[in-house]
Amino acid sequence: MTDRSVSTAGARLAPQDRRIALELGNGNLSQGIRFALRLAAKQQAKAAKLSTILKSAAVMAARMEQQM
């Protein structure tokens, strides 16, 4: 059974690590960190498509607007 829960974590990254994560995640820092973790764990790692990232951003923006 796969754990589908979501966790939020803060991490300090050196500038070089941040640049690498942004590159791996096509400009999305969190996606880049997830990609690197999966790659390090030798799981299938695949960068998210830009359209997927933009859809997620639109949903997040709509939720933030509703809270205002």
PEHULIN-V325550 format. One record per residue. N is the residue number from 1. PHI is phi in degrees with one decimal (999 if undefined). PSI is psi in radians with two decimals (NA if undefined). BURIAL is # if it has 24 or more other ideal C-beta (glycine too) atoms within 12 Angstrom, else .. Layout:
# PEHULIN-V325550
N	PHI	PSI	BURIAL
N	PHI	PSI	BURIAL
This chain:
# PEHULIN-V325550
1	999	2.37	.
2	-95.0	2.36	.
3	-80.4	2.01	.
4	-100.9	0.20	.
5	-70.8	2.72	.
6	-110.8	2.38	.
7	-122.5	2.58	.
8	-113.6	2.31	.
9	-138.0	2.50	.
10	-97.6	2.48	.
11	-144.2	2.44	.
12	-91.1	2.22	.
13	-120.4	2.45	.
14	-68.5	2.67	.
15	-51.5	-0.70	.
16	-65.8	-0.71	.
17	-65.4	-0.67	.
18	-64.5	-0.75	.
19	-62.0	-0.73	.
20	-64.8	-0.79	.
21	-62.4	-0.71	#
22	-63.8	-0.67	.
23	-67.6	-0.80	.
24	-62.0	-0.59	#
25	-96.3	0.30	#
26	52.1	0.77	.
27	93.4	-0.10	.
28	-106.3	1.93	#
29	-59.8	-0.84	.
30	-60.4	-0.76	#
31	-62.9	-0.69	#
32	-64.6	-0.69	#
33	-66.9	-0.76	#
34	-60.8	-0.74	#
35	-59.5	-0.83	#
36	-63.6	-0.69	#
37	-64.2	-0.77	.
38	-65.7	-0.69	.
39	-63.3	-0.76	.
40	-64.8	-0.56	.
41	-86.2	0.07	.
42	60.1	0.57	.
43	-95.1	2.94	.
44	-64.7	2.13	.
45	-116.8	2.24	.
46	-143.3	2.21	.
47	-66.9	2.51	#
48	-70.8	2.56	.
49	-71.0	2.63	.
50	-57.5	-0.68	.
51	-62.3	-0.63	.
52	-67.3	-0.75	.
53	-62.6	-0.75	.
54	-66.7	-0.67	.
55	-62.5	-0.76	.
56	-62.5	-0.71	.
57	-64.6	-0.68	.
58	-65.6	-0.72	.
59	-64.2	-0.79	.
60	-62.6	-0.72	.
61	-64.3	-0.72	.
62	-63.5	-0.70	.
63	-65.4	-0.69	.
64	-65.3	-0.69	.
65	-64.6	-0.64	.
66	-66.6	-0.50	.
67	-79.3	-0.23	.
68	-77.9	NA	.
